[in-house]
Amino acid sequence: MPIEILETERLRIRQFHESDLDRCRQFRREVFALDESPNRARSWLLWTIDSYRELSYLGQPPYADYAVEIKDSGELVGAVGIVPALVPWGALKGNPADQLLSPEIGLFWGIMPDFRRRGFASEAAGALLAYLFHDLAARQVVATTERDNIASRRTMQRLGMRLLRNPNPEPHWCQVVGLIEHSGER
């Protein structure tokens, strides 16, 4: 089931469009420190746009990044996404030697620096989480981050996620795992 538009009180979560190229490039530079050429940024954007159609055609979950914009102004402030996430459940359950990674449905968010500390990450990620539980009937969703990313850890907590600490330093993007399970209510 493709995501067309999700709305919250202040935000609109929507598919990216080709007209978002300049803001996407700025977003990727500011949030991920990617200094990409216009051609590389355009390639990523077209791949993202194509994925909406192709994953829907294949009946797959809508794994992709989605634009987060302010409803009143239409200004793009960040992105949220559904990603396949690999989690070392054995290490999280107390066996640091267990490095096996298990696939999970992952939730991602990123807000440009000028728009942080306004609750946009929690609001947008919360809307996507509700979609995953209610429309896709996901059983559980995870988010991962580094230990020193306090803002992401706080967002996970605001979403109701239980934080699990990976005793292993690697992979660096999976030092902390936020986990939330669906209550079963639709």
N, CA, C and O of each residue as an XYZ file, in Angstrom:
744
protein
N       0.848     -1.166      0.000
C       0.000      0.000      0.000
C       0.905      1.244      0.000
O       1.578      1.503      0.997
N       0.933      1.997     -1.068
C       1.826      3.152     -1.145
C       1.356      4.307     -0.256
O       0.165      4.476      0.005
N       2.318      5.078      0.189
C       2.016      6.272      0.970
C       1.900      7.432     -0.014
O       2.853      7.746     -0.728
N       0.768      8.047     -0.047
C       0.591      9.238     -0.878
C       0.895     10.467     -0.027
O       1.877     11.171     -0.258
N       0.027     10.713      0.971
C       0.206     11.852      1.875
C      -0.282     11.450      3.259
O      -1.355     10.863      3.405
N       0.508     11.768      4.266
C       0.095     11.651      5.665
C       0.136     13.067      6.228
O       1.054     13.829      5.925
N      -0.847     13.421      7.042
C      -0.856     14.753      7.620
C      -0.962     14.683      9.128
O      -1.633     13.817      9.690
N      -0.282     15.617      9.767
C      -0.390     15.811     11.201
C      -0.923     17.222     11.406
O      -1.313     17.895     10.452
N      -0.935     17.652     12.631
C      -1.431     19.003     12.912
C      -0.627     20.060     12.152
O      -1.197     21.010     11.616
N       0.703     19.891     12.107
C       1.553     20.917     11.485
C       2.253     20.481     10.208
O       2.734     21.319      9.446
N       2.314     19.170      9.968
C       3.169     18.663      8.903
C       2.421     17.869      7.848
O       1.324     17.359      8.077
N       3.041     17.783      6.702
C       2.598     16.910      5.616
C       3.780     16.017      5.280
O       4.893     16.494      5.058
N       3.527     14.722      5.247
C       4.533     13.739      4.844
C       4.086     13.245      3.477
O       2.975     12.738      3.322
N       4.954     13.396      2.495
C       4.566     13.086      1.118
C       5.734     12.486      0.359
O       6.877     12.510      0.816
N       5.423     11.951     -0.803
C       6.463     11.456     -1.677
C       7.299     12.630     -2.191
O       6.793     13.736     -2.379
N       8.580     12.366     -2.411
C       9.434     13.382     -3.022
C       9.058     13.554     -4.483
O       8.558     12.626     -5.118
N       9.302     14.746     -5.012
C       9.073     15.073     -6.422
C      10.374     15.596     -7.016
O      11.262     16.036     -6.286
N      10.485     15.549     -8.326
C      11.687     16.068     -8.987
C      11.941     17.528     -8.645
O      13.093     17.962     -8.612
N      10.896     18.281     -8.393
C      11.054     19.700     -8.059
C      11.710     19.909     -6.685
O      12.059     21.038     -6.341
N      11.878     18.852     -5.908
C      12.513     18.936     -4.593
C      14.037     18.843     -4.651
O      14.692     18.838     -3.608
N      14.606     18.771     -5.846
C      16.034     18.485     -5.982
C      16.918     19.406     -5.143
O      17.767     18.911     -4.401
N      16.755     20.701     -5.231
C      17.637     21.611     -4.497
C      17.518     21.419     -2.988
O      18.526     21.392     -2.282
N      16.294     21.285     -2.495
C      16.099     21.085     -1.053
C      16.589     19.704     -0.615
O      17.104     19.557      0.494
N      16.437     18.699     -1.466
C      16.963     17.365     -1.144
C      18.477     17.411     -1.009
O      19.053     16.828     -0.091
N      19.094     18.098     -1.920
C      20.553     18.209     -1.880
C      20.984     18.926     -0.596
O      21.935     18.514      0.069
N      20.275     19.993     -0.265
C      20.571     20.715      0.972
C      20.339     19.813      2.184
O      21.167     19.784      3.096
N      19.234     19.083      2.207
C      18.916     18.166      3.301
C      20.021     17.128      3.475
O      20.504     16.910      4.586
N      20.415     16.496      2.386
C      21.443     15.445      2.463
C      22.793     16.020      2.899
O      23.568     15.336      3.568
N      23.073     17.243      2.533
C      24.326     17.889      2.953
C      24.268     18.222      4.449
O      25.218     17.945      5.182
N      23.164     18.811      4.899
C      23.062     19.268      6.283
C      22.839     18.142      7.287
O      23.346     18.207      8.406
N      22.091     17.115      6.904
C      21.763     16.050      7.847
C      22.768     14.902      7.788
O      23.134     14.350      8.825
N      23.211     14.541      6.601
C      24.116     13.391      6.446
C      25.547     13.783      6.092
O      26.400     12.914      5.914
N      25.811     15.067      5.991
C      27.149     15.564      5.612
C      27.597     14.999      4.267
O      28.780     14.718      4.073
N      26.652     14.831      3.337
C      26.971     14.356      1.993
C      27.135     15.562      1.076
O      26.176     16.286      0.809
N      28.330     15.767      0.608
C      28.568     16.865     -0.330
C      28.502     16.286     -1.741
O      29.522     15.961     -2.350
N      27.282     16.169     -2.238
C      27.038     15.494     -3.514
C      26.985     16.473     -4.670
O      26.607     17.634     -4.514
N      27.365     15.984     -5.810
C      27.189     16.763     -7.029
C      25.699     16.829     -7.347
O      24.933     15.986     -6.881
N      25.285     17.804     -8.123
C      23.871     17.856     -8.522
C      23.442     16.573     -9.232
O      22.310     16.123     -9.053
N      24.328     15.975    -10.038
C      23.973     14.732    -10.733
C      23.760     13.583     -9.760
O      22.833     12.792     -9.933
N      24.607     13.479     -8.737
C      24.460     12.400     -7.749
C      23.179     12.592     -6.949
O      22.449     11.630     -6.711
N      22.901     13.815     -6.536
C      21.676     14.098     -5.789
C      20.445     13.804     -6.648
O      19.456     13.264     -6.153
N      20.505     14.154     -7.914
C      19.383     13.890     -8.820
C      19.189     12.393     -9.006
O      18.055     11.917     -9.058
N      20.272     11.656     -9.105
C      20.202     10.200     -9.238
C      19.495      9.589     -8.022
O      18.632      8.723     -8.168
N      19.874     10.055     -6.808
C      19.227      9.552     -5.599
C      17.737      9.891     -5.614
O      16.901      9.050     -5.284
N      17.413     11.120     -5.995
C      16.023     11.555     -5.999
C      15.191     10.734     -6.982
O      14.087     10.304     -6.646
N      15.705     10.513     -8.190
C      14.966      9.725     -9.185
C      14.813      8.273     -8.734
O      13.765      7.664     -8.947
N      15.849      7.720     -8.114
C      15.766      6.353     -7.579
C      14.685      6.279     -6.510
O      13.920      5.315     -6.468
N      14.612      7.295     -5.639
C      13.598      7.343     -4.589
C      12.202      7.421     -5.197
O      11.296      6.703     -4.774
N      12.032      8.278     -6.173
C      10.731      8.434     -6.826
C      10.333      7.132     -7.531
O       9.184      6.701     -7.440
N      11.276      6.518     -8.225
C      10.994      5.238     -8.894
C      10.618      4.149     -7.898
O       9.780      3.299     -8.196
N      11.232      4.169     -6.717
C      10.958      3.119     -5.736
C       9.504      3.141     -5.278
O       8.939      2.084     -4.996
N       8.884      4.316     -5.198
C       7.476      4.372     -4.808
C       6.638      3.499     -5.743
O       5.835      2.679     -5.297
N       6.840      3.690     -7.032
C       6.058      2.971     -8.043
C       6.416      1.490     -8.071
O       5.530      0.636     -8.072
N       7.700      1.186     -8.093
C       8.127     -0.200     -8.261
C       7.794     -1.063     -7.055
O       7.360     -2.203     -7.221
N       7.985     -0.551     -5.851
C       7.645     -1.339     -4.670
C       6.143     -1.573     -4.593
O       5.701     -2.654     -4.204
N       5.362     -0.573     -4.960
C       3.912     -0.751     -4.992
C       3.524     -1.807     -6.015
O       2.688     -2.670     -5.743
N       4.129     -1.737     -7.183
C       3.858     -2.702     -8.249
C       4.155     -4.131     -7.790
O       3.427     -5.064     -8.131
N       5.222     -4.292     -7.021
C       5.622     -5.618     -6.536
C       4.879     -6.046     -5.273
O       5.070     -7.160     -4.784
N       4.033     -5.164     -4.748
C       3.289     -5.492     -3.535
C       4.170     -5.520     -2.296
O       3.862     -6.213     -1.327
N       5.259     -4.771     -2.326
C       6.201     -4.743     -1.214
C       5.917     -3.553     -0.297
O       5.241     -2.605     -0.697
N       6.433     -3.605      0.930
C       6.272     -2.439      1.813
C       6.874     -1.200      1.158
O       7.814     -1.306      0.371
N       6.342     -0.044      1.478
C       6.814      1.190      0.851
C       8.133      1.699      1.453
O       8.211      2.813      1.972
N       9.175      0.837      1.367
C      10.499      1.244      1.855
C      10.982      2.419      1.031
O      11.247      2.278     -0.163
N      11.098      3.569      1.654
C      11.545      4.764      0.931
C      11.642      5.924      1.902
O      11.182      5.854      3.042
N      12.251      6.989      1.418
C      12.281      8.258      2.133
C      11.097      9.096      1.668
O      10.697      9.040      0.505
N      10.547      9.871      2.592
C       9.410     10.737      2.295
C       9.713     12.144      2.790
O      10.321     12.328      3.844
N       9.285     13.127      2.022
C       9.505     14.526      2.371
C       8.634     14.913      3.561
O       7.485     14.485      3.671
N       9.189     15.717      4.437
C       8.447     16.312      5.548
C       8.403     17.808      5.284
O       9.436     18.471      5.194
N       7.190     18.325      5.163
C       7.046     19.757      4.921
C       6.052     20.357      5.893
O       5.173     19.672      6.417
N       6.207     21.640      6.121
C       5.269     22.374      6.967
C       4.003     22.595      6.148
O       4.058     23.108      5.030
N       2.858     22.203      6.713
C       1.598     22.291      5.968
C       1.280     23.703      5.509
O       0.893     23.912      4.359
N       1.440     24.667      6.391
C       1.037     26.036      6.057
C       1.882     26.661      4.960
O       1.361     27.400      4.124
N       3.178     26.376      4.952
C       4.073     27.038      3.997
C       4.538     26.139      2.854
O       4.980     26.637      1.819
N       4.444     24.823      3.031
C       4.952     23.896      2.021
C       6.470     23.776      2.042
O       7.051     23.149      1.157
N       7.116     24.366      3.037
C       8.578     24.332      3.118
C       9.069     22.956      3.556
O       8.618     22.418      4.567
N       9.995     22.393      2.786
C      10.567     21.093      3.103
C      11.553     21.263      4.249
O      12.490     22.055      4.157
N      11.337     20.505      5.343
C      12.171     20.651      6.534
C      12.953     19.393      6.877
O      13.802     19.415      7.769
N      12.675     18.293      6.174
C      13.382     17.060      6.475
C      12.770     15.884      5.751
O      12.084     16.029      4.740
N      13.041     14.711      6.302
C      12.533     13.476      5.706
C      12.315     12.439      6.794
O      12.963     12.458      7.841
N      11.392     11.543      6.520
C      11.203     10.341      7.321
C      11.186      9.186      6.343
O      10.987      9.379      5.144
N      11.393      7.997      6.853
C      11.383      6.882      5.931
C      11.174      5.551      6.614
O      11.302      5.398      7.829
N      10.847      4.606      5.770
C      10.711      3.211      6.182
C      11.871      2.489      5.513
O      12.021      2.520      4.292
N      12.682      1.843      6.330
C      13.879      1.198      5.813
C      13.986     -0.222      6.345
O      13.522     -0.506      7.449
N      14.593     -1.119      5.569
C      14.925     -2.415      6.163
C      16.080     -2.180      7.141
O      17.098     -1.595      6.768
N      15.930     -2.624      8.366
C      16.965     -2.417      9.382
C      17.488     -3.777      9.840
O      16.722     -4.728      9.997
N      18.778     -3.854     10.049
C      19.403     -5.073     10.563
C      19.740     -4.861     12.030
O      20.390     -3.880     12.390
N      19.293     -5.790     12.880
C      19.467     -5.639     14.317
C      20.170     -6.875     14.879
O      19.772     -8.000     14.575
N      21.214     -6.681     15.700
C      21.905     -7.817     16.334
C      21.183     -8.244     17.615
O      21.660     -7.968     18.715
N      20.040     -8.913     17.478
C      19.217     -9.251     18.635
C      19.976    -10.065     19.669
O      19.763     -9.877     20.867
N      20.862    -10.974     19.239
C      21.621    -11.774     20.199
C      22.454    -10.902     21.119
O      22.458    -11.108     22.333
N      23.158     -9.934     20.559
C      23.979     -9.035     21.374
C      23.107     -8.195     22.296
O      23.484     -7.939     23.440
N      21.951     -7.767     21.815
C      21.060     -6.944     22.632
C      20.454     -7.744     23.786
O      20.067     -7.183     24.812
N      20.379     -9.059     23.601
C      19.808     -9.920     24.649
C      20.883    -10.457     25.588
O      20.614    -11.357     26.383
N      22.100     -9.916     25.506
C      23.117    -10.275     26.477
C      24.233    -11.177     25.990
O      25.074    -11.589     26.789
N      24.267    -11.493     24.717
C      25.338    -12.332     24.190
C      26.160    -11.507     23.197
O      25.906    -11.563     21.994
N      27.148    -10.736     23.690
C      27.930     -9.864     22.795
C      28.613    -10.609     21.658
O      28.931    -10.006     20.633
N      28.845    -11.912     21.820
C      29.495    -12.685     20.758
C      28.546    -12.964     19.596
O      28.988    -13.288     18.494
N      27.248    -12.838     19.842
C      26.258    -13.114     18.791
C      26.146    -11.903     17.880
O      25.428    -10.953     18.193
N      26.842    -11.929     16.766
C      26.877    -10.819     15.815
C      25.854    -10.970     14.691
O      25.796    -10.123     13.799
N      25.046    -12.032     14.717
C      24.082    -12.236     13.645
C      23.068    -11.105     13.612
O      22.569    -10.667     14.648
N      22.774    -10.641     12.409
C      21.831     -9.546     12.223
C      20.513    -10.077     11.685
O      20.498    -10.894     10.764
N      19.411     -9.619     12.254
C      18.086    -10.028     11.805
C      17.373     -8.842     11.171
O      17.457     -7.727     11.685
N      16.665     -9.067     10.050
C      15.963     -7.958      9.391
C      14.710     -7.540     10.151
O      13.982     -8.370     10.696
N      14.483     -6.253     10.172
C      13.314     -5.665     10.823
C      12.815     -4.505      9.968
O      13.515     -4.035      9.071
N      11.599     -4.051     10.255
C      11.099     -2.817      9.643
C      11.662     -1.675     10.460
O      11.429     -1.589     11.666
N      12.403     -0.797      9.803
C      13.028      0.319     10.492
C      12.353      1.633     10.163
O      11.795      1.815      9.081
N      12.414      2.529     11.106
C      11.868      3.869     10.966
C      13.037      4.841     11.003
O      13.919      4.716     11.852
N      13.053      5.794     10.103
C      14.140      6.756      9.999
C      13.556      8.167     10.012
O      12.434      8.378      9.552
N      14.308      9.129     10.533
C      13.916     10.528     10.471
C      15.159     11.398     10.433
O      16.220     11.021     10.929
N      15.006     12.555      9.842
C      16.070     13.553      9.819
C      15.453     14.916      9.540
O      14.689     15.081      8.589
N      15.789     15.877     10.368
C      15.257     17.235     10.231
C      16.438     18.182     10.040
O      17.451     18.065     10.729
N      16.306     19.112      9.112
C      17.387     20.061      8.862
C      17.627     20.928     10.108
O      16.686     21.250     10.835
N      18.884     21.300     10.346
C      19.251     22.009     11.579
C      18.399     23.235     11.907
O      18.076     23.452     13.075
N      18.030     24.032     10.923
C      17.238     25.238     11.191
C      15.839     24.933     11.730
O      15.162     25.832     12.227
N      15.402     23.681     11.637
C      14.040     23.329     12.034
C      14.006     22.352     13.207
O      12.936     21.853     13.557
N      15.138     22.077     13.809
C      15.196     21.151     14.935
C      14.687     21.809     16.214
O      14.540     23.028     16.305
N      14.425     20.948     17.199
C      13.982     21.366     18.535
C      12.578     21.988     18.510
O      12.236     22.822     19.348
N      11.780     21.560     17.529
C      10.383     22.023     17.433
C       9.415     20.847     17.465
O       8.207     21.033     17.319
N       9.940     19.632     17.656
C       9.089     18.446     17.707
C       8.721     17.872     16.351
O       7.888     16.970     16.271
N       9.334     18.383     15.273
C       8.987     17.892     13.939
C       9.367     16.431     13.740
O       8.619     15.685     13.109
N      10.519     16.006     14.266
C      10.945     14.614     14.090
C       9.943     13.667     14.741
O       9.524     12.685     14.130
N       9.562     13.963     15.979
C       8.600     13.102     16.684
C       7.243     13.096     15.994
O       6.601     12.052     15.884
N       6.816     14.249     15.535
C       5.505     14.364     14.890
C       5.475     13.588     13.573
O       4.530     12.845     13.310
N       6.499     13.760     12.756
C       6.541     13.070     11.459
C       6.752     11.570     11.637
O       6.072     10.767     10.997
N       7.691     11.188     12.504
C       7.949      9.763     12.738
C       6.730      9.098     13.373
O       6.437      7.937     13.085
N       6.025      9.818     14.227
C       4.811      9.273     14.843
C       3.729      8.990     13.813
O       3.027      7.984     13.909
N       3.591      9.871     12.831
C       2.601      9.645     11.768
C       2.974      8.418     10.938
O       2.109      7.623     10.573
N       4.253      8.270     10.644
C       4.696      7.110      9.872
C       4.562      5.831     10.689
O       4.210      4.785     10.144
N       4.835      5.901     11.976
C       4.676      4.748     12.860
C       3.210      4.308     12.909
O       2.914      3.115     12.847
N       2.303      5.267     13.020
C       0.869      4.938     13.016
C       0.482      4.266     11.709
O      -0.297      3.312     11.713
N       1.013      4.747     10.592
C       0.754      4.126      9.296
C       1.254      2.674      9.291
O       0.550      1.774      8.833
N       2.451      2.456      9.793
C       3.017      1.101      9.802
C       2.168      0.141     10.628
O       1.936     -0.997     10.220
N       1.711      0.597     11.778
C       0.918     -0.278     12.641
C      -0.509     -0.457     12.141
O      -1.035     -1.569     12.168
N      -1.140      0.612     11.689
C      -2.552      0.532     11.356
C      -2.826      0.146      9.906
O      -3.787     -0.573      9.631
N      -2.005      0.609      8.984
C      -2.250      0.301      7.575
C      -1.488     -0.928      7.094
O      -1.997     -1.694      6.276
N      -0.274     -1.119      7.596
C       0.523     -2.277      7.175
C       0.488     -3.424      8.176
O       1.005     -4.505      7.893
N      -0.118     -3.201      9.350
C      -0.216     -4.208     10.406
C       1.152     -4.758     10.810
O       1.298     -5.958     11.041
N       2.144     -3.887     10.895
C       3.469     -4.305     11.361
C       3.371     -4.765     12.809
O       2.614     -4.197     13.596
N       4.131     -5.784     13.158
C       4.126     -6.289     14.541
C       5.031     -5.466     15.444
O       4.715     -5.212     16.606
N       6.170     -5.053     14.883
C       7.078     -4.211     15.652
C       7.900     -3.383     14.682
O       8.069     -3.739     13.516
N       8.406     -2.273     15.190
C       9.206     -1.358     14.392
C      10.415     -0.967     15.230
O      10.321     -0.819     16.448
N      11.544     -0.804     14.566
C      12.769     -0.397     15.251
C      13.298      0.894     14.640
O      12.957      1.268     13.518
N      14.129      1.546     15.406
C      14.926      2.675     14.916
C      16.308      2.488     15.531
O      16.426      1.996     16.653
N      17.337      2.870     14.816
C      18.693      2.681     15.319
C      19.460      3.996     15.276
O      19.164      4.877     14.469
N      20.446      4.112     16.152
C      21.273      5.312     16.180
C      22.573      5.035     16.919
O      22.790      3.947     17.453
N      23.426      6.043     16.933
C      24.667      5.980     17.683
C      24.385      6.354     19.140
O      23.401      7.033     19.434
N      25.258      5.905     20.051
C      25.067      6.203     21.475
C      25.043      7.701     21.760
O      24.309      8.155     22.638
N      25.841      8.468     21.023
C      25.928      9.895     21.328
C      24.863     10.745     20.633
O      24.883     11.969     20.759
N      23.942     10.130     19.910
C      22.873     10.891     19.254
C      21.689     11.016     20.222
O      20.692     10.301     20.122
N      21.843     11.944     21.148
C      20.840     12.143     22.202
C      19.490     12.544     21.616
O      18.452     12.085     22.092
N      19.489     13.394     20.587
C      18.224     13.851     19.994
C      17.424     12.673     19.432
O      16.212     12.598     19.635
N      18.083     11.763     18.733
C      17.366     10.596     18.195
C      16.879      9.682     19.306
O      15.783      9.128     19.225
N      17.681      9.527     20.331
C      17.253      8.682     21.453
C      16.026      9.283     22.138
O      15.118      8.556     22.539
N      16.000     10.593     22.271
C      14.827     11.247     22.887
C      13.598     11.120     21.985
O      12.481     10.933     22.469
N      13.812     11.221     20.685
C      12.688     11.025     19.755
C      12.147      9.607     19.896
O      10.932      9.409     19.926
N      13.023      8.633     19.981
C      12.587      7.244     20.178
C      11.734      7.125     21.432
O      10.687      6.478     21.415
N      12.178      7.743     22.516
C      11.423      7.674     23.766
C      10.063      8.354     23.633
O       9.064      7.840     24.135
N      10.014      9.507     22.959
C       8.732     10.202     22.758
C       7.765      9.336     21.938
O       6.548      9.417     22.109
N       8.318      8.513     21.053
C       7.476      7.626     20.244
C       7.004      6.406     21.034
O       6.189      5.627     20.541
N       7.507      6.240     22.243
C       7.129      5.095     23.076
C       8.032      3.893     22.888
O       7.686      2.786     23.302
N       9.184      4.095     22.271
C      10.108      2.988     22.039
C      10.899      2.677     23.306
O      11.253      3.560     24.087
N      11.157      1.394     23.471
C      12.048      0.920     24.524
C      13.454      0.954     23.947
O      13.678      0.446     22.848
N      14.406      1.541     24.665
C      15.772      1.651     24.165
C      16.608      0.473     24.634
O      16.652      0.148     25.820
N      17.264     -0.154     23.677
C      18.151     -1.281     23.944
C      19.559     -0.879     23.543
O      19.761     -0.249     22.505
N      20.512     -1.237     24.352
C      21.902     -0.844     24.099
C      22.680     -2.035     23.559
O      22.685     -3.109     24.160
N      23.329     -1.841     22.435
C      24.192     -2.851     21.847
C      25.532     -2.779     22.582
O      26.161     -1.721     22.584
N      25.982     -3.855     23.197
C      27.255     -3.803     23.910
C      28.459     -3.704     22.974
O      29.568     -3.389     23.406
N      28.231     -3.972     21.708
C      29.307     -3.906     20.731
C      29.352     -2.503     20.109
O      28.308     -1.889     19.891
N      30.550     -2.002     19.827
C      30.641     -0.669     19.222
C      30.224     -0.641     17.755
O      29.923      0.425     17.218
N      30.204     -1.771     17.118
C      29.848     -1.852     15.700
C      28.647     -2.760     15.526
O      28.477     -3.705     16.296
N      27.827     -2.503     14.554
C      27.915     -1.375     13.646
C      27.567     -0.081     14.375
O      26.693     -0.070     15.242
N      28.252      1.010     14.024
C      28.091      2.280     14.737
C      26.657      2.804     14.669
O      26.191      3.453     15.604
N      25.964      2.530     13.580
C      24.599      3.034     13.408
C      23.590      2.224     14.219
O      22.399      2.536     14.233
N      24.077      1.177     14.894
C      23.171      0.297     15.638
C      23.642      0.134     17.085
O      23.493     -0.940     17.667
N      24.201      1.180     17.657
C      24.641      1.102     19.043
C      23.456      1.179     20.005
O      23.497      0.624     21.103
N      22.398      1.876     19.577
C      21.158      1.960     20.347
C      20.025      1.582     19.412
O      19.939      2.074     18.287
N      19.158      0.704     19.889
C      17.996      0.278     19.109
C      16.744      0.659     19.882
O      16.572      0.272     21.038
N      15.873      1.418     19.234
C      14.565      1.715     19.793
C      13.597      0.680     19.258
O      13.583      0.404     18.058
N      12.790      0.108     20.130
C      11.853     -0.948     19.745
C      10.470     -0.604     20.261
O      10.298     -0.253     21.428
N       9.484     -0.708     19.378
C       8.096     -0.558     19.802
C       7.299     -1.669     19.143
O       7.446     -1.951     17.954
N       6.454     -2.289     19.950
C       5.625     -3.379     19.458
C       4.191     -2.895     19.313
O       3.705     -2.067     20.084
N       3.536     -3.438     18.302
C       2.139     -3.069     18.035
C       1.242     -3.674     19.108
O       1.406     -4.835     19.483
N       0.314     -2.897     19.589
C      -0.586     -3.382     20.633
C      -1.643     -4.340     20.107
O      -2.349     -4.981     20.885
N      -1.750     -4.436     18.794
C      -2.744     -5.324     18.206
C      -4.039     -4.623     17.843
O      -4.875     -5.198     17.146
N      -4.222     -3.399     18.298
C      -5.438     -2.646     17.992
C      -5.302     -1.992     16.636
O      -4.238     -1.478     16.293
N      -6.375     -2.009     15.861
C      -6.375     -1.371     14.543
C      -7.340     -0.244     14.494
O      -7.474      0.411     13.460
